[in-house]
Amino acid sequence: MIRTTLDGSNAPQAELLPSVGLLALDRQYAALQEELLAAIRRVCDSGRFVLGPDVEELEGELARTLGVPHAIGCASGSDALLLALMAVDIEPGDEVLLPSYTFFATASAVTRLGATPVFVDIDPETYLLDPTDLLRKMSPRSRAIIPVHLFGRTADMDAILPIAEHAGIPVIEDAAQSILSTWHGRCTGGLGDIGCFSFYPTKNLGGFGDGGFVTTTRDDLAERLRLLRVHGMEPRYYHQVVGINSRLDSIQAAVLRVKLPHLDTWTSQRQANAARYTELFRQADLEGRIVLPSDEPRGRHVWNQFVIRVPGGHRDNLRTHLRERGVATEIYYPVPLHMQQCFRYVGCEQGSLPATEQAALETLALPIYPELTHDEQRTVVGRIAEFFELPLPPVASDAQGQQQNADTGLQPPRFLRRINAVGRADDVRC
Ligand SMILES: Cc1ncc(COP(=O)(O)O)c(C=O)c1O
């Protein structure tokens, strides 16, 4: 049992919790259970299971929420990337520039079309595409750029968009982790030519299975994307181009329509949790031992992940320490894409992307989901303080605790109450 406090004397003491999960999807489900089950039942009663009215309604709601003219549902975030690259005619011999520090699907979409991924290094502070390295890697064969808005933070579009414009090539935003994040007030997905989103359950807007969507501000690309997701078929059984089968299920759309009105609130709760972590780490004097993620002054960071850097070779031991004490963490991503066996043929040697390789060795994602409580966050920070043999951060005073609840509505009993709808989908603005 740990009873140390930061000032060692007057601050209230409390034990740390026995466990903290990386996610708690059950809390979100408990709050919305009745509405979700009713939505699923409605689809079952309708007998329409693929695309259909719920998908069309969801597409409209997403477009209004993100401030783009077109949102088009598809079967996954991975397919969203593939469809986007097909829509801009990427083909064998083409080069597509993207970070190596991202989820596999960003690069596999490129290779599935026979094109070559050109791996670009990241900015070591933001973990996002480094525009200087991007410029260095551009070539006459460059045909598209995929900035990834990793962990919920927008890539440096001030630098990336002019590079693409100068080369006359499209920008495909991988916004799988960044729904509702912004850049100078505009949502990701509407900054480049096409935005690619994922409804994977761990995402900020997660379904009950796989799903995704693409966004675009261009009418010509919207038409092509709609065609490509249904085998290039229009009208029925007449195929204009070879597309893929990537339709969004009606049940997923119905579930997501229940969740979408809450996304803005959930995002604010993630932001509040990030701010609280920063304060707790500061109170625990841990800033010299780990590097905290920074917020984005030019837009809204939506904190799909809260990723700390643990220098000095301590990351894996810290993770083991946390696991043994019930605190779940994850490493995004332990092996950069240019070092994956399947991409060795690209010829991007180990050592060639130093910021990426260092990040893969040092980063650790902590729980950040909206319903995370103050006590859970204090437990995470307390366990990390324990690893570095530092005192625990103090328990929040009553005033702080009340402030937390007023700000985020995170009082534990609330998880078990039904949340009333927070506005309509088209009220959600970013
Ligand atoms: C950055 C990034 N790109 C693409 C994807 C692929 O999305 P999905 O899992 O829905 O296929 C994901 C999600 O896993 C992701 O995090």
The ligand as an SDF file (V2000), in Angstrom:
LIG
                    3D

 16 16  0  0  0  0  0  0  0  0999 V2000
   -3.4610    5.7120  -38.6000 C   0  0  0  0  0  0  0  0  0  0  0  0
   -4.4010    4.6300  -39.0320 C   0  0  0  0  0  0  0  0  0  0  0  0
   -4.6140    4.4290  -40.3360 N   0  0  0  0  0  0  0  0  0  0  0  0
   -5.4610    3.4880  -40.7740 C   0  0  0  0  0  0  0  0  0  0  0  0
   -6.1370    2.6690  -39.8950 C   0  0  0  0  0  0  0  0  0  0  0  0
   -6.9850    1.5740  -40.4460 C   0  0  0  0  0  0  0  0  0  0  0  0
   -8.3050    1.6080  -39.9740 O   0  0  0  0  0  0  0  0  0  0  0  0
   -9.1420    0.2600  -39.8300 P   0  0  0  0  0  0  0  0  0  0  0  0
   -8.6300   -0.4830  -38.6570 O   0  0  0  0  0  0  0  0  0  0  0  0
  -10.5570    0.7490  -39.6410 O   0  0  0  0  0  0  0  0  0  0  0  0
   -9.0060   -0.4930  -41.0970 O   0  0  0  0  0  0  0  0  0  0  0  0
   -5.9650    2.8590  -38.5180 C   0  0  0  0  0  0  0  0  0  0  0  0
   -6.7100    2.0890  -37.5210 C   0  0  0  0  0  0  0  0  0  0  0  0
   -6.5230    1.0540  -37.1050 O   0  0  0  0  0  0  0  0  0  0  0  0
   -5.0520    3.8430  -38.0710 C   0  0  0  0  0  0  0  0  0  0  0  0
   -4.8330    4.0380  -36.7820 O   0  0  0  0  0  0  0  0  0  0  0  0
  1  2  1  0
  2  3  1  0
  2 15  2  0
  3  4  2  0
  4  5  1  0
  5  6  1  0
  5 12  2  0
  6  7  1  0
  7  8  1  0
  8  9  2  0
  8 10  1  0
  8 11  1  0
 12 13  1  0
 12 15  1  0
 13 14  2  0
 15 16  1  0
M  END
$$$$
